[in-house]
Amino acid sequence: MKFNRVSYLLPLSIFLVLGILLWKGLNLHPHDLPSAMLGKKVPKFEVSTVEDPAKHVTESIFNNHVSVVNVWATWCIGCKNEHEFWLDLAKAQKKLKAKNRLQLIGINYHDTLHDAAHWLEKGGDPYIFTLFDKDGRLGMDFGVYGTPETFIVDQKGVIQYRHVGIITEAIWEHKLVPIIEGIKRGKSAY
């Protein structure tokens, strides 16, 4: 008789534990997911750019610049929604003195080179250059969960901040600009 009780309770217990885990998982917010890369140097890489596939760049692009890295894809609806913001920001950055400008870098994530190049030609290119991450390996090394995601990297190539989701003017002004200004003054964001 004891065996029968255990045989009924074991599947029920497993079902309850799985149900609780799934319920908790549904309540997670991707914005709250921590990044293992905060406070660490950007990963080492050598990738081509969308603008010039023959040109390869490395993590050295982050040296001596405060950089904003936007991870995007042509299939990403949120990326389409925020693209106008990046174009406006690029225009505003061009008006600043060179020493005050941010380095805007794109990472095209899990896409085709043709689609990425067409997107930038048709919709405008706000980036100094866009790293082409066809297989998503670079994004994975950065700790990307999906698109769009935005990273702030300091002058030493250390990832200081990660934002999951669309960047709006309000998020930029109230959240990212204070972090960038702090980095320029030598303060860490994490």
Backbone as a chain_set.jsonl record, in Angstrom:
{"seq": "MKFNRVSYLLPLSIFLVLGILLWKGLNLHPHDLPSAMLGKKVPKFEVSTVEDPAKHVTESIFNNHVSVVNVWATWCIGCKNEHEFWLDLAKAQKKLKAKNRLQLIGINYHDTLHDAAHWLEKGGDPYIFTLFDKDGRLGMDFGVYGTPETFIVDQKGVIQYRHVGIITEAIWEHKLVPIIEGIKRGKSAY", "coords": {"N": [[0.815, -1.204, 0.0], [1.984, 1.233, 0.744], [3.719, 1.634, -1.36], [2.007, 2.247, -3.488], [0.95, 4.733, -2.683], [3.247, 6.345, -2.755], [3.865, 6.116, -5.451], [1.797, 7.593, -6.526], [2.127, 10.089, -5.352], [4.668, 10.988, -6.111], [4.655, 11.674, -9.0], [2.726, 13.73, -8.81], [4.003, 15.546, -7.102], [6.232, 16.256, -8.67], [4.896, 17.47, -10.822], [3.724, 19.669, -9.484], [6.028, 21.102, -8.654], [7.191, 21.735, -11.159], [5.096, 23.287, -12.192], [5.118, 25.487, -10.421], [7.678, 26.538, -10.982], [7.357, 27.238, -13.699], [5.307, 29.146, -13.472], [6.628, 31.134, -11.963], [8.582, 31.783, -13.837], [7.085, 32.996, -15.833], [6.614, 35.424, -14.732], [8.947, 36.828, -14.848], [10.883, 39.625, -15.893], [12.435, 40.767, -18.772], [13.923, 43.107, -18.657], [14.912, 43.137, -16.145], [16.82, 41.224, -16.047], [20.006, 40.316, -15.06], [23.244, 41.299, -16.255], [26.036, 39.426, -16.975], [28.244, 40.604, -17.922], [28.608, 43.203, -17.042], [30.832, 45.6, -15.86], [32.99, 44.323, -16.894], [35.562, 43.898, -19.394], [34.858, 44.475, -22.855], [34.132, 41.674, -24.93], [36.754, 39.879, -26.65], [37.096, 40.233, -30.141], [36.9, 39.851, -33.705], [35.459, 41.067, -36.363], [33.6, 41.608, -39.419], [32.334, 44.607, -40.997], [29.055, 45.898, -41.668], [28.887, 47.957, -43.489], [31.261, 47.759, -44.948], [32.197, 44.853, -45.897], [34.748, 43.806, -46.291], [36.305, 45.042, -44.474], [37.648, 44.551, -41.322], [37.1, 44.754, -37.856], [38.197, 45.148, -34.436], [37.98, 44.643, -30.855], [39.41, 46.836, -30.075], [38.307, 49.171, -30.985], [36.927, 50.395, -29.002], [38.67, 51.694, -27.364], [39.627, 54.628, -25.704], [37.241, 56.017, -26.147], [33.934, 56.95, -25.244], [31.375, 54.799, -25.711], [28.295, 53.978, -27.289], [26.507, 51.177, -27.794], [24.363, 49.694, -29.951], [22.351, 46.944, -30.303], [20.818, 45.401, -32.92], [18.355, 44.237, -35.336], [17.063, 43.438, -38.587], [14.677, 42.079, -38.566], [13.498, 42.717, -36.234], [10.935, 44.194, -34.541], [10.851, 46.128, -32.495], [13.304, 47.327, -32.933], [12.873, 48.663, -35.312], [11.085, 50.537, -34.4], [12.691, 52.135, -32.755], [14.62, 53.174, -34.425], [14.477, 55.733, -35.616], [15.025, 57.355, -33.425], [17.791, 56.799, -33.048], [18.814, 57.866, -35.415], [18.246, 60.612, -35.063], [19.787, 61.09, -32.768], [22.359, 60.648, -33.779], [22.584, 62.797, -35.57], [22.516, 64.926, -33.743], [24.866, 64.395, -32.325], [26.822, 64.918, -34.244], [26.927, 67.641, -34.244], [28.315, 68.303, -32.003], [31.459, 69.088, -30.374], [34.374, 67.262, -31.27], [35.675, 65.978, -29.084], [33.625, 65.696, -27.281], [31.802, 63.994, -28.375], [29.884, 60.991, -28.633], [30.637, 57.622, -29.42], [28.808, 56.002, -31.656], [27.847, 52.794, -32.158], [26.722, 50.086, -34.049], [25.461, 46.764, -33.695], [24.678, 44.348, -35.82], [22.517, 41.767, -35.54], [22.144, 38.31, -35.882], [21.353, 38.171, -38.716], [21.103, 38.735, -42.294], [23.725, 39.825, -44.439], [22.944, 41.241, -46.704], [20.275, 42.034, -46.041], [20.778, 43.638, -43.777], [22.463, 45.671, -44.821], [20.73, 46.781, -46.717], [18.693, 47.764, -45.036], [20.068, 49.848, -43.665], [20.796, 51.488, -45.824], [18.296, 52.203, -46.859], [16.814, 53.199, -44.62], [18.535, 54.94, -43.333], [21.706, 55.521, -41.773], [22.797, 55.581, -38.635], [25.129, 54.957, -37.319], [28.664, 54.879, -36.536], [29.982, 52.712, -37.473], [28.713, 49.441, -38.275], [28.825, 46.423, -36.699], [28.944, 43.217, -38.061], [27.138, 40.526, -37.155], [26.461, 37.752, -37.947], [25.999, 35.036, -37.067], [25.382, 35.398, -34.422], [27.251, 35.108, -32.453], [28.959, 37.14, -31.409], [27.072, 38.772, -30.168], [26.18, 36.956, -28.231], [28.523, 36.725, -26.735], [28.567, 39.266, -25.667], [26.462, 39.041, -23.987], [23.864, 39.246, -24.845], [20.353, 38.991, -24.805], [18.291, 39.353, -26.549], [16.835, 41.432, -29.121], [15.799, 44.874, -29.275], [18.905, 45.762, -27.723], [20.985, 47.765, -25.686], [24.206, 48.95, -24.975], [26.484, 50.629, -22.817], [29.739, 51.587, -23.092], [32.81, 52.223, -21.559], [35.78, 54.397, -21.81], [37.878, 52.67, -21.505], [37.079, 50.34, -22.51], [35.313, 48.905, -20.959], [32.278, 47.409, -20.093], [29.709, 49.308, -18.979], [26.98, 49.643, -18.65], [23.783, 48.191, -19.369], [20.935, 48.103, -21.356], [17.822, 46.707, -21.847], [15.546, 46.512, -24.423], [13.562, 49.02, -26.14], [15.015, 52.162, -26.839], [14.008, 55.285, -25.922], [13.491, 58.832, -26.246], [12.969, 59.832, -23.687], [13.958, 57.773, -21.998], [16.613, 57.901, -22.792], [17.363, 60.545, -21.992], [16.763, 60.6, -19.195], [17.856, 58.3, -18.081], [20.151, 57.167, -19.495], [21.854, 59.36, -20.26], [22.676, 60.558, -17.737], [24.273, 58.414, -16.796], [26.251, 58.261, -18.773], [27.407, 60.81, -18.52], [28.434, 60.546, -15.942], [30.347, 58.539, -16.397], [32.1, 59.927, -18.068], [33.137, 61.612, -16.18], [34.609, 59.883, -14.763], [33.312, 58.072, -13.112], [32.001, 54.911, -12.13], [29.325, 52.986, -13.478], [28.09, 50.696, -12.556]], "CA": [[0.0, 0.0, 0.0], [2.877, 2.394, 0.772], [4.255, 1.821, -2.703], [0.989, 2.913, -4.306], [0.875, 6.133, -2.28], [4.444, 6.995, -3.274], [3.76, 6.178, -6.906], [0.87, 8.678, -6.86], [2.626, 11.364, -4.842], [5.857, 11.421, -6.848], [4.281, 12.474, -10.187], [2.013, 14.935, -8.378], [5.023, 16.468, -6.58], [6.985, 16.765, -9.82], [3.991, 18.374, -11.531], [3.592, 20.903, -8.699], [7.294, 21.833, -8.715], [7.286, 22.3, -12.511], [4.085, 24.337, -12.286], [5.603, 26.657, -9.683], [8.793, 27.106, -11.751], [6.811, 27.887, -14.893], [4.577, 30.338, -13.035], [7.628, 32.146, -11.617], [9.228, 32.185, -15.076], [6.197, 33.915, -16.565], [6.63, 36.72, -14.057], [10.236, 37.472, -15.027], [10.917, 40.732, -16.833], [13.77, 40.768, -19.378], [14.645, 44.311, -18.256], [15.501, 42.879, -14.84], [17.827, 40.171, -16.132], [21.339, 40.889, -14.879], [24.232, 40.985, -17.277], [27.301, 38.944, -16.425], [29.332, 41.385, -18.522], [28.771, 44.518, -16.429], [32.095, 45.753, -15.156], [34.037, 43.555, -17.567], [35.962, 44.379, -20.711], [34.113, 43.893, -23.968], [34.801, 40.442, -25.36], [37.659, 39.975, -27.803], [36.438, 39.853, -31.383], [37.321, 40.392, -34.993], [34.314, 40.867, -37.253], [33.483, 42.559, -40.517], [31.288, 45.609, -40.828], [27.996, 45.86, -42.67], [29.188, 48.972, -44.491], [32.378, 47.293, -45.779], [32.473, 43.486, -45.444], [36.178, 43.497, -46.362], [36.937, 45.694, -43.326], [37.468, 43.85, -40.053], [37.419, 45.562, -36.68], [38.377, 44.395, -33.202], [37.53, 45.323, -29.64], [40.194, 48.059, -29.883], [37.496, 50.337, -31.367], [36.377, 51.013, -27.795], [39.719, 52.407, -26.632], [39.641, 56.1, -25.667], [35.944, 56.592, -26.527], [32.711, 56.472, -24.607], [30.621, 54.232, -26.834], [26.948, 53.441, -27.12], [26.407, 50.053, -28.718], [22.97, 49.286, -30.142], [22.204, 45.637, -30.943], [19.576, 45.489, -33.686], [18.164, 43.296, -36.446], [16.012, 43.883, -39.508], [13.444, 41.357, -38.243], [13.1, 43.153, -34.887], [9.946, 45.275, -34.582], [11.3, 47.17, -31.573], [14.429, 48.028, -33.564], [12.277, 49.585, -36.279], [10.472, 51.621, -33.631], [13.683, 53.031, -32.165], [15.616, 53.598, -35.421], [14.403, 57.194, -35.782], [15.752, 57.935, -32.292], [19.229, 56.713, -33.308], [19.14, 58.832, -36.467], [18.239, 61.941, -34.44], [20.94, 61.183, -31.876], [23.557, 60.776, -34.62], [22.609, 64.192, -36.053], [22.881, 65.78, -32.606], [26.268, 64.131, -32.002], [27.673, 65.564, -35.249], [27.003, 69.065, -33.927], [29.175, 68.475, -30.841], [32.904, 69.044, -30.581], [34.837, 65.874, -31.382], [36.007, 65.396, -27.781], [32.387, 65.463, -26.529], [30.939, 63.061, -29.104], [29.833, 59.567, -28.316], [30.855, 56.731, -30.55], [27.613, 55.167, -31.843], [28.204, 51.575, -32.879], [25.644, 49.105, -34.166], [25.756, 45.343, -33.908], [23.58, 43.701, -36.53], [22.454, 40.482, -34.839], [21.397, 37.206, -36.516], [20.735, 38.732, -39.91], [21.921, 38.552, -43.491], [24.441, 41.041, -44.808], [22.095, 41.959, -47.663], [19.168, 42.68, -45.327], [21.314, 44.695, -42.918], [22.917, 46.781, -45.665], [19.531, 47.398, -47.295], [18.042, 48.507, -43.94], [20.81, 51.08, -43.414], [20.701, 52.322, -47.023], [16.918, 52.691, -47.002], [16.333, 53.925, -43.449], [19.549, 55.827, -42.789], [22.718, 54.848, -40.964], [23.227, 56.466, -37.551], [26.301, 54.412, -36.642], [30.0, 55.079, -37.092], [29.961, 51.482, -38.261], [27.886, 48.383, -37.726], [29.485, 45.127, -36.671], [28.068, 42.197, -38.628], [27.126, 39.357, -36.271], [25.541, 36.843, -38.633], [25.637, 33.843, -36.29], [25.007, 35.779, -33.065], [28.325, 34.786, -31.493], [29.389, 38.361, -30.728], [25.986, 39.126, -29.255], [26.212, 36.018, -27.113], [29.667, 37.102, -25.904], [28.175, 40.478, -24.947], [25.397, 38.697, -23.05], [22.593, 39.686, -25.424], [19.211, 38.089, -24.702], [17.428, 39.596, -27.699], [16.984, 42.781, -29.66], [17.019, 45.659, -29.188], [19.633, 45.95, -26.475], [21.945, 48.852, -25.802], [25.279, 48.91, -23.985], [27.379, 51.78, -22.716], [31.103, 51.097, -22.878], [33.671, 53.364, -21.223], [36.984, 54.642, -22.603], [38.815, 51.552, -21.321], [36.472, 49.151, -23.089], [34.568, 48.185, -19.931], [30.822, 47.568, -20.211], [29.23, 49.999, -17.789], [25.521, 49.611, -18.508], [23.036, 47.44, -20.388], [19.497, 48.373, -21.379], [17.053, 45.783, -22.681], [14.338, 47.125, -24.954], [13.619, 50.215, -26.984], [15.49, 53.43, -26.278], [13.208, 56.452, -26.284], [14.125, 60.082, -25.826], [12.853, 59.923, -22.222], [14.926, 56.838, -21.406], [17.938, 58.447, -23.068], [17.617, 61.732, -21.166], [16.648, 60.381, -17.748], [18.588, 57.132, -17.62], [21.459, 56.95, -20.107], [22.706, 60.548, -20.228], [23.376, 60.658, -16.445], [25.302, 57.382, -16.724], [27.33, 58.678, -19.678], [28.094, 61.95, -17.896], [29.223, 59.995, -14.832], [31.502, 57.839, -16.974], [33.028, 60.95, -18.53], [33.78, 62.159, -14.983], [35.392, 58.823, -14.145], [32.527, 57.249, -12.194], [31.508, 53.646, -12.652], [27.859, 52.941, -13.476], [27.584, 49.456, -11.983]], "C": [[0.859, 1.27, 0.0], [3.429, 2.685, -0.618], [3.264, 2.559, -3.592], [0.874, 4.387, -3.968], [2.061, 6.915, -2.851], [4.349, 7.139, -4.788], [2.772, 7.251, -7.351], [1.418, 10.038, -6.459], [3.835, 11.884, -5.63], [5.494, 12.202, -8.117], [3.561, 13.775, -9.822], [3.014, 15.983, -7.879], [5.829, 17.08, -7.717], [6.151, 17.772, -10.595], [3.872, 19.707, -10.799], [4.867, 21.736, -8.761], [7.465, 22.479, -10.092], [6.289, 23.44, -12.71], [4.528, 25.615, -11.595], [6.743, 27.331, -10.452], [8.304, 27.828, -13.003], [6.075, 29.17, -14.533], [5.55, 31.456, -12.691], [8.317, 32.674, -12.883], [8.39, 33.159, -15.881], [6.199, 35.308, -15.961], [7.976, 37.424, -14.146], [10.116, 38.582, -16.069], [12.312, 40.788, -17.446], [14.586, 41.995, -19.006], [15.379, 44.089, -16.944], [16.587, 41.812, -14.879], [19.216, 40.792, -16.0], [22.265, 40.487, -16.019], [25.524, 40.568, -16.593], [28.466, 39.794, -16.913], [29.519, 42.768, -17.885], [30.061, 44.554, -15.617], [33.243, 44.98, -15.773], [34.357, 44.181, -18.912], [35.076, 43.747, -21.773], [34.856, 42.639, -24.416], [35.743, 40.709, -26.539], [36.907, 39.505, -29.04], [37.185, 40.412, -32.571], [36.203, 40.049, -35.958], [34.337, 41.897, -38.366], [32.391, 43.566, -40.201], [30.255, 45.458, -41.941], [28.346, 46.798, -43.817], [30.284, 48.519, -45.457], [32.774, 45.897, -45.303], [33.942, 43.09, -45.513], [36.933, 44.085, -45.164], [36.614, 44.889, -42.067], [37.888, 44.764, -38.913], [37.513, 44.647, -35.466], [37.863, 45.217, -32.028], [38.318, 46.611, -29.371], [39.406, 49.313, -30.271], [36.959, 51.077, -30.149], [37.401, 51.82, -27.013], [39.577, 53.915, -26.811], [38.352, 56.758, -26.128], [34.87, 56.095, -25.565], [31.811, 56.041, -25.759], [29.24, 53.794, -26.397], [26.781, 52.405, -28.214], [24.956, 49.604, -28.774], [22.933, 47.977, -30.921], [20.833, 45.616, -31.608], [19.536, 44.409, -34.762], [17.024, 43.801, -37.316], [14.677, 43.235, -39.201], [12.85, 41.791, -36.91], [12.163, 44.362, -34.978], [10.356, 46.431, -33.677], [12.437, 47.988, -32.162], [13.924, 49.038, -34.589], [11.691, 50.79, -35.562], [11.502, 52.603, -33.09], [14.672, 53.613, -33.186], [15.628, 55.117, -35.611], [15.132, 57.909, -34.639], [17.255, 57.934, -32.557], [19.664, 57.686, -34.396], [19.212, 60.251, -35.903], [19.445, 62.131, -33.529], [22.228, 61.364, -32.68], [23.688, 62.208, -35.159], [23.052, 65.13, -34.942], [24.356, 65.601, -32.244], [27.213, 64.828, -32.976], [27.856, 67.048, -34.975], [27.944, 69.348, -32.751], [30.645, 68.514, -31.242], [33.337, 67.584, -30.523], [35.089, 65.237, -30.023], [34.756, 65.081, -26.949], [31.455, 64.436, -27.179], [31.013, 61.651, -28.53], [30.112, 58.786, -29.586], [29.634, 55.811, -30.637], [27.978, 53.984, -32.733], [26.987, 50.662, -32.906], [26.217, 47.702, -34.196], [24.521, 44.765, -34.572], [23.608, 42.227, -36.154], [21.587, 39.475, -35.588], [20.641, 37.665, -37.758], [21.551, 38.32, -41.127], [22.573, 39.886, -43.821], [23.6, 41.883, -45.767], [20.982, 42.717, -46.941], [19.653, 43.842, -44.47], [21.742, 45.908, -43.734], [21.726, 47.528, -46.274], [18.811, 48.265, -46.26], [18.74, 49.857, -43.747], [20.777, 52.022, -44.611], [19.329, 52.981, -47.124], [16.503, 53.609, -45.849], [17.289, 54.928, -42.863], [20.466, 55.069, -41.843], [23.227, 55.787, -39.875], [24.579, 56.093, -36.945], [27.607, 54.806, -37.332], [30.312, 53.877, -37.97], [29.115, 50.458, -37.521], [28.634, 47.064, -37.839], [28.498, 44.079, -37.164], [28.216, 40.898, -37.836], [26.125, 38.332, -36.802], [25.078, 35.687, -37.761], [25.287, 34.146, -34.84], [26.079, 35.522, -32.021], [28.78, 36.021, -30.724], [28.325, 38.807, -29.733], [25.976, 38.235, -28.025], [27.368, 36.366, -26.169], [29.388, 38.377, -25.107], [27.111, 40.184, -23.888], [24.026, 39.122, -23.535], [21.541, 38.596, -25.269], [18.307, 38.203, -25.918], [17.667, 41.005, -28.206], [15.707, 43.572, -29.406], [17.609, 45.632, -27.773], [20.679, 47.016, -26.723], [22.941, 48.766, -24.65], [26.013, 50.239, -23.991], [28.736, 51.228, -22.308], [31.998, 52.306, -22.617], [34.934, 53.403, -22.086], [38.015, 53.519, -22.501], [38.249, 50.249, -21.882], [35.707, 48.306, -22.092], [33.069, 48.47, -20.106], [30.291, 48.127, -18.894], [27.721, 49.856, -17.564], [24.917, 48.814, -19.656], [21.555, 47.778, -20.238], [18.833, 47.394, -22.335], [15.787, 46.501, -23.126], [14.628, 48.394, -25.73], [14.149, 51.408, -26.199], [14.589, 54.539, -26.815], [13.967, 57.699, -25.837], [14.081, 60.222, -24.307], [13.842, 58.996, -21.525], [16.336, 57.377, -21.6], [18.263, 59.576, -22.092], [17.675, 61.417, -19.677], [17.502, 59.235, -17.218], [20.015, 57.082, -18.178], [22.379, 58.166, -20.042], [23.381, 60.709, -18.861], [24.49, 59.614, -16.284], [26.509, 57.775, -17.572], [28.111, 59.838, -19.076], [28.946, 61.492, -16.722], [30.476, 59.292, -15.327], [32.549, 58.846, -17.443], [33.781, 61.596, -17.366], [34.574, 61.099, -14.218], [34.651, 57.949, -13.155], [32.059, 55.987, -12.881], [29.986, 53.609, -12.528], [27.305, 51.711, -12.77], [27.86, 49.346, -10.513]], "O": [[0.519, 2.257, -0.652], [3.585, 3.843, -1.003], [3.666, 3.42, -4.375], [0.716, 5.214, -4.866], [1.891, 8.019, -3.368], [4.718, 8.176, -5.34], [2.902, 7.772, -8.459], [1.195, 11.029, -7.154], [3.995, 13.094, -5.792], [5.992, 13.314, -8.293], [3.773, 14.803, -10.464], [2.888, 17.166, -8.196], [6.082, 18.285, -7.725], [6.659, 18.824, -10.984], [3.915, 20.764, -11.429], [4.795, 22.957, -8.905], [7.843, 23.647, -10.182], [6.617, 24.449, -13.333], [4.334, 26.708, -12.126], [6.773, 28.557, -10.564], [8.789, 28.912, -13.326], [6.213, 30.177, -15.228], [5.332, 32.604, -13.078], [8.6, 33.867, -12.988], [8.927, 34.05, -16.538], [5.82, 36.272, -16.626], [8.141, 38.506, -13.583], [9.333, 38.476, -17.013], [13.293, 40.851, -16.706], [15.816, 41.944, -19.032], [16.361, 44.774, -16.658], [17.209, 41.525, -13.857], [19.56, 41.701, -16.755], [22.074, 39.453, -16.659], [26.039, 41.281, -15.732], [29.566, 39.706, -16.366], [30.511, 43.437, -18.174], [30.34, 43.67, -14.807], [34.351, 44.978, -15.237], [33.542, 44.896, -19.495], [34.601, 42.623, -21.611], [36.078, 42.56, -24.29], [35.543, 41.643, -27.315], [36.178, 38.514, -29.002], [37.996, 41.329, -32.446], [36.019, 38.889, -36.328], [35.006, 42.926, -38.268], [31.622, 43.394, -39.255], [30.558, 44.95, -43.021], [28.127, 46.469, -44.982], [30.247, 48.852, -46.642], [33.601, 45.767, -44.399], [34.347, 42.13, -44.857], [38.059, 43.68, -44.874], [35.453, 44.589, -41.788], [38.902, 45.458, -38.996], [36.989, 43.533, -35.46], [37.378, 46.336, -32.193], [37.921, 47.4, -28.513], [39.81, 50.419, -29.913], [36.58, 52.245, -30.244], [37.038, 52.554, -26.094], [39.427, 54.41, -27.929], [38.357, 57.941, -26.468], [34.904, 54.945, -25.127], [31.525, 56.823, -26.665], [29.043, 53.305, -25.285], [26.897, 52.707, -29.402], [24.389, 49.184, -27.766], [23.416, 47.901, -32.05], [19.81, 45.791, -30.946], [20.54, 43.76, -35.057], [16.13, 44.502, -36.842], [13.635, 43.793, -39.546], [11.806, 41.282, -36.502], [12.565, 45.428, -35.443], [10.22, 47.593, -34.059], [12.532, 49.193, -31.926], [14.476, 50.13, -34.722], [11.781, 51.919, -36.044], [11.211, 53.794, -32.977], [15.484, 54.467, -32.829], [16.696, 55.713, -35.751], [15.774, 58.937, -34.852], [17.927, 58.939, -32.325], [20.747, 58.266, -34.32], [20.129, 61.005, -36.227], [20.056, 63.199, -33.514], [23.092, 62.152, -32.295], [24.788, 62.759, -35.195], [23.867, 66.025, -35.167], [25.022, 66.574, -31.89], [28.288, 65.279, -32.581], [28.833, 67.647, -35.424], [28.327, 70.496, -32.526], [31.024, 68.034, -32.31], [32.738, 66.774, -29.815], [34.752, 64.07, -29.823], [34.823, 64.284, -26.014], [30.439, 64.057, -26.596], [32.041, 61.2, -28.025], [29.845, 59.256, -30.692], [29.451, 54.939, -29.788], [28.363, 54.145, -33.891], [26.306, 50.491, -31.895], [27.332, 47.486, -34.67], [23.45, 44.699, -33.969], [24.586, 41.525, -36.41], [20.428, 39.755, -35.893], [19.417, 37.55, -37.825], [22.567, 37.637, -41.002], [22.029, 40.947, -43.515], [23.556, 43.107, -45.644], [20.768, 43.902, -47.196], [19.026, 44.901, -44.434], [21.422, 47.042, -43.38], [21.72, 48.758, -46.336], [18.37, 49.371, -46.573], [18.078, 50.892, -43.674], [20.734, 53.239, -44.43], [19.218, 54.166, -47.436], [15.914, 54.667, -46.072], [16.91, 55.698, -41.98], [20.058, 54.103, -41.197], [24.008, 56.695, -40.16], [25.117, 56.848, -36.134], [27.648, 55.033, -38.541], [30.842, 54.017, -39.073], [28.841, 50.582, -36.327], [29.024, 46.644, -38.929], [27.346, 44.056, -36.733], [29.269, 40.261, -37.846], [25.087, 38.079, -36.192], [23.885, 35.387, -37.719], [24.928, 33.233, -34.096], [25.837, 35.702, -30.827], [28.969, 35.954, -29.509], [28.635, 39.175, -28.6], [25.785, 38.712, -26.906], [27.213, 36.31, -24.949], [29.908, 38.55, -24.004], [26.889, 40.998, -22.991], [23.121, 39.337, -22.729], [21.796, 37.427, -25.56], [17.628, 37.241, -26.276], [18.594, 41.685, -27.768], [14.63, 42.981, -29.331], [16.894, 45.497, -26.779], [21.195, 47.152, -27.833], [22.564, 48.538, -23.501], [26.147, 50.89, -25.028], [28.864, 50.504, -21.321], [31.955, 53.291, -23.354], [35.132, 52.565, -22.966], [38.924, 53.434, -23.326], [38.86, 49.188, -21.749], [35.47, 47.123, -22.335], [32.655, 49.621, -20.249], [30.409, 47.502, -17.84], [27.245, 49.938, -16.432], [25.46, 48.766, -20.759], [21.002, 47.744, -19.139], [19.236, 47.269, -23.491], [15.045, 47.034, -22.302], [15.778, 48.779, -25.942], [13.777, 51.63, -25.047], [14.438, 54.697, -28.026], [14.97, 57.606, -25.129], [15.049, 60.682, -23.701], [14.494, 59.399, -20.562], [17.159, 57.32, -20.686], [19.311, 59.565, -21.446], [18.551, 61.92, -18.974], [17.834, 59.205, -16.033], [20.976, 56.969, -17.417], [23.575, 58.013, -19.79], [24.581, 60.979, -18.826], [25.533, 59.907, -15.699], [27.652, 57.637, -17.138], [29.342, 59.847, -19.118], [30.055, 61.989, -16.526], [31.548, 59.436, -14.737], [33.746, 58.643, -17.24], [34.907, 62.066, -17.527], [35.14, 61.377, -13.161], [35.27, 57.168, -12.433], [31.756, 55.993, -14.074], [29.427, 54.146, -11.572], [26.126, 51.701, -12.416], [27.492, 48.351, -9.888]]}, "num_chains": 1, "name": "protein.A"}
